[in-house]
Amino acid sequence: MNKSRRDYLKGGLLSLGAALSLSKTAQALEQCHQLTPEQTEGPFYPIRDQFDKDNNLINVQGKNKQAEGEVIIIKGRVIDENCAPVEQVLVEIWQACHTGKYNHPADPNPAKLDPNFQYWGRAITNKKGEYSFKTILPGEYQAAQDWVRPPHIHFKVHRRGFEELTSQFYFKDHPLNKFDRVLQSLHPADRKKVIVDLGTKNKTSDSSNVSPRTGIFDISIRSL
């Protein structure tokens, strides 16, 4: 092969590589512009302050026992519409315990509360925009006579200079997801943004000597 042809092929391959790189960058930026969709706050946002409100919901300060249910880890990053990590963001979560009951006076669910579960917690993002929670997989519950809500976790994100976001996330492949009125009210593309994949369940995943399943949930918010 002569030199001119080698140079031509080399230049073509470099151009192709640059084009692919630019394409991947464009896709990543496009994903950043796809903000996490807002969803209803629901009727059970915490109305009572509590002493223990950290990011570990499976242990309540002053209690000797751990919360019942499968322990899971939820972690991710908070980023802005330009893919930049946002630090010092207050991320709140609240949810039902393993029986599907909220620690809220307006919850009519007759199921038992778990005295060893925290129900509500918060975390502050670090310089990389990272946050994490240790909690349990919430139970499903009857929202109406013909509607059972799948396991889900509510969250609210606060940071001065950014739009406040209130939403919910769900768990991949749960059979009740396709019937949930809140989740199904979203555009199909937005539904994918609020689904967390915990992976395959280990039969002993709630055991203290087995690592809990972990879900990655990144949150994209808009600056003011």
Protein Blocks (a to p, Z undefined) as FASTA:
>chain_A
ZZklmmmmmmmmmmmmmmmmmmmmmmmmmmmmmccddddebjmbcfbdcfblcfbfkbcg
hiabdcedjddddddddddfkopacehiacddddddfkopacdfklmbfbdcdfkbgkia
cddddfkopacddddddddddfbfklccddddddddddehiacdddddddehiaklmmpm
klmmpcfklmmmmcccebjadfklmpfkbccdddddddddddZZ
